[in-house]
């Protein structure tokens, strides 16, 4: 099977704050369904904070850099046989989270 990253940008969930409990329950229902289907690997929301950037020389700086236009607000890793199935899970998350989802295939590395 192939692993896929399903993610959305921080700030994409622009519904009223009082809807958050319903959105959370809807998202958890999709996660439970993915777990029951054997597709779920890992996922979660990303704390709304600035990232720390570790450069190739080991220097640590606070980020993201100003030119960064978007950061991940939440993600799911699923393991499914086809991209079409990954897109189906992304559609379920999009409805539950009330925001668009991006789908990317994770490269297979046979050494890990």
C-alpha positions as CSV (number, residue, x, y, z in Angstrom):
1,X,0.0,0.0,0.0
2,X,1.0,3.6,-0.3
3,X,1.0,6.3,2.4
4,X,-0.5,9.7,1.8
5,X,-0.4,13.0,3.6
6,X,-3.7,14.8,3.8
7,X,-3.4,18.3,5.2
8,X,-4.9,21.7,5.5
9,X,-3.4,25.2,5.9
10,X,-3.5,26.9,9.3
11,X,-6.3,29.4,9.2
12,X,-8.3,27.4,6.6
13,X,-10.9,26.5,9.2
14,X,-12.8,29.8,9.2
15,X,-16.1,28.7,10.7
16,X,-17.5,30.4,13.9
17,X,-15.7,29.3,17.1
18,X,-18.9,27.9,18.6
19,X,-18.9,25.3,15.8
20,X,-15.6,23.9,16.9
21,X,-17.1,21.0,19.1
22,X,-19.2,19.8,16.2
23,X,-16.3,20.0,13.7
24,X,-14.1,18.2,16.2
25,X,-16.6,15.4,16.6
26,X,-17.1,15.1,12.8
27,X,-13.3,14.9,12.3
28,X,-12.9,12.3,15.0
29,X,-15.7,10.3,13.4
30,X,-13.7,10.2,10.1
31,X,-10.5,9.2,12.0
32,X,-12.5,6.4,13.7
33,X,-13.7,5.2,10.3
34,X,-10.2,5.3,8.9
35,X,-8.9,3.3,11.9
36,X,-11.7,0.7,11.5
37,X,-10.8,0.5,7.8
38,X,-7.2,-0.1,8.6
39,X,-6.2,3.0,6.7
40,X,-5.2,5.3,9.6
41,X,-1.5,5.7,10.4
42,X,-1.2,9.0,12.4
43,X,-2.4,12.6,12.4
44,X,-3.5,15.6,14.4
45,X,-3.8,19.3,14.6
46,X,-0.7,21.5,14.7
47,X,-0.5,23.9,17.6
48,X,-0.9,27.5,16.4
49,X,2.6,28.7,17.0
50,X,5.7,29.8,15.1
51,X,7.9,27.0,14.0
52,X,11.6,26.7,15.0
53,X,13.8,26.3,11.9
54,X,17.0,24.3,12.2
55,X,19.4,25.2,9.4
56,X,21.8,22.7,7.8
57,X,24.6,24.1,10.0
58,X,22.5,23.4,13.1
59,X,21.7,27.1,13.8
60,X,18.2,27.4,15.3
61,X,15.9,30.3,14.3
62,X,12.3,31.1,15.0
63,X,10.1,30.8,11.9
64,X,8.4,30.4,9.6
65,X,10.2,32.8,7.5
66,X,8.1,35.9,6.5
67,X,8.0,34.8,2.8
68,X,6.2,31.6,3.8
69,X,2.6,32.0,2.7
70,X,1.0,29.0,4.5
71,X,1.8,26.5,7.3
72,X,0.1,23.2,8.1
73,X,-2.8,23.5,10.5
74,X,-3.5,19.8,10.7
75,X,-2.7,16.5,8.9
76,X,-3.5,12.9,8.6
77,X,-1.3,10.1,7.3
78,X,-3.2,7.2,5.7
79,X,-2.1,4.0,4.1
80,X,-4.3,2.9,1.2
81,X,-3.9,1.0,-2.1
82,X,-4.7,3.9,-4.5
83,X,-4.6,7.7,-4.9
84,X,-8.3,7.5,-5.6
85,X,-8.9,6.0,-2.2
86,X,-6.7,8.7,-0.6
87,X,-8.8,11.4,-2.3
88,X,-12.0,9.7,-0.9
89,X,-10.6,10.0,2.6
90,X,-9.6,13.6,1.9
91,X,-13.1,14.4,0.8
92,X,-14.5,13.0,4.1
93,X,-12.0,15.1,6.0
94,X,-12.9,18.2,4.0
95,X,-16.5,17.8,4.8
96,X,-15.9,17.1,8.5
97,X,-13.3,20.0,8.9
98,X,-15.2,22.4,6.7
99,X,-12.0,23.2,4.7
100,X,-10.1,22.1,1.6
101,X,-7.6,19.3,2.0
102,X,-4.3,18.8,0.2
103,X,-3.3,15.3,-0.8
104,X,0.4,14.3,-1.4
105,X,1.9,10.8,-1.8
106,X,4.7,10.0,0.7
107,X,7.7,8.6,-1.1
108,X,8.5,5.0,-0.2
109,X,11.9,4.4,1.3
110,X,12.8,0.7,1.3
111,X,15.6,1.3,3.8
112,X,13.4,2.4,6.6
